[in-house]
Amino acid sequence: MTKFTKLALVALFGMAMVTTTASAGDAAKGLKLYSKKLKEACEMSGADFAKKHTTDEWTAIIEEGKMADEIKAICGDDAEIKEKLVPFIGDFAVEYSSDSGNVPSC
């Protein structure tokens, strides 16, 4: 391999690691936000909330911009969360969805 190819592979690997770490941090923040802001209103654990949909279903809901609506549909109208915090709850839901095999600690 040439030096350039090795450098490109190292850079690609580094970017993959940074992306994975960044998304894991968002899910952890979403877990904390769910526990603090929504758990009481939803009357269910974070695991039960996230397991309402599969990874693909949560991803589609997020991409359509309907995460806040879905939170209200699952938890009722009492579930109030600021719009800027909704993406973190979405990352949490995707990370711990019904087909992910992950279990949150809340």
Summary of the structure (lengths in Angstrom):
residues: 106
radius of gyration: 16.7
end to end distance: 47.9
largest distance: 59.9
contacts: 294
relative contact order: 0.19
helix: 72%
strand: 0%
